[in-house]
Amino acid sequence: MIRPRLVAAVASREVRTLLRNRALLAVAAAFAAVVLGLGGASMGSPGGYVSLTYDLLLPVELLVPVLAFAIAYQSIRGDDERGTLSILRTYSVSRLEYVLGVFVGRAVPAFVLVVAVLGAAGVVAGLGAPPTSSFLATHSAGDTPLIYGRFVLFAGWYVLATVAFVLAASALARTDREALAAGVGVVVIVAFLADLALVALLTTGFVGDLIGVLVGLAPASAFRGLVLELAIRPAIAADPGVATGHPLVSALGLAGWTVAALATAAVAVWRPVER
Amino acid sequence: MSEPVLEFAAASFGFGDVTILDDANVALEDGTFVALVGPNGAGKTTALELFAGLRSLDTGTVTRPATTGRTVAYLPQSPRFRPGFTVREVVTFYGSLVETEVDADAILSRVGLGGATDRRVDELSGGMTRLLGLAQALIGDPPVVVLDEPTSGLDPDIADHIFEAAASMAADGRLVLTTSHDLEAVSRYVDRVLLIANGEFVLDGPPAALVEQAGAERLRDVFSSTVAGSGRDAVDIDAQTEGDSA
């Protein structure tokens, strides 16, 4: 049984840790500057929110894992290295409660940051747009802030999944150096290698029509598939006719990776001892 | 004599070929201050972790208090609390993990940190950090407190203060089990000494009694004669240092 009181206690400590870490605040500010800069570049663009989503998709896909790495790689490993994990274990907090507390305390602020910054970028991009935008001629009436909101929420979901990944790496690492290497490895795998594996599969010719399903199995491509299928496709007038992802598989993939990563962290954080 | 609150029965544990406990037996009662001493590498820290429930025995049984709530508090050697937090915030956080209400200021005053409650932990001296660790050990009123070398690297005054605080915890009815290499302080403060070597508790008794039985003058002499330099086996004592070669 998970006791919410203990999860909340651990989460509260994590949130305060984030808010008091100047280096992390600088990383958050840099993320905001890049995203808002791209939003500013799209200010008044006739491409509307679809254009903005396209502009932000790749940077978000790459920057979110980096942000997750900065926020979470030292979390569990840091408690272990300082000796405070041994202290925590003498309280009645379980492995799952501890990991969930760390996750909530690290991932929720990251979610809020990503959603707020992307939301602000949408506002910035919308400033100065002509009242009768020419994009209405090329896009269907689906190009609304609501559709852009889907992209923002998918990005928030993506950061939850990547933070879970980095937490698992932090729990599996036994030294600071391992934690650093594992954290960087997670970023590289999530942002690059999983996609490269998909491309490699495509070149074999065995994948065929399954590509829409397969992209849902890697975190970054699952996020991309959700954005392309549910945030961009409804907003454009001419359906490209080619599936870029299977939304259900992508959603299950992103959720599955999150749960699997948290379960891994909970198993790895410490060995249970019979009382 | 009261019932044991912490006990090893036929306890064995090892790391590969290295034996830490070999069919060891010991029972520790509440209200006593016990020091676990031994040569470097004898497995004192591992034995503490086994007592505290941070590791499982390979074979045998360990008995801990059957009370609800926090049963064993543990303070690792040289703990470092999360930077950026004040002393009071640290105690309040750990206090939020137990069922009972915790008066952070009262606990901190108990160990002598009443004047440092608003100080950030990264600004504390080594001794004050250990005292904060002791304060943390009182949270939830556990019947057993396990301390791993709480005075290593500290000046004699603060080391005495920590031993006095630990003795005071034992006087409240707890079992306090500590490791230490400070045998002079151990002689002065603890009720019982356990000496671990080669996987066994080879000496067990009040410090004064151990000294008397051995016909020695100090506990340090008893220690040296018992372990017979076993801690030196792994090092080349005769190796020339840089200064010697000049």
Interface residues (C-beta under 8 A of the other chain):
Chain A: R5 L6 A9 S12 R13 R16 T17 R20 N21 G78 D79 R82 G83 T84 S86 I87 L88 R89 T90 Y91 S92 V93 W270 R271 V273 E274 R275
Chain B: E49 A52 G53 L54 R55 S56 R64 G69 R70 V72 A73 Y74 L75 P76 Q77 S78 P79 R80 F81 R82 G84 F85 E89 F93 Y94 S96 L97 V98 G133 Q136 G140 P142
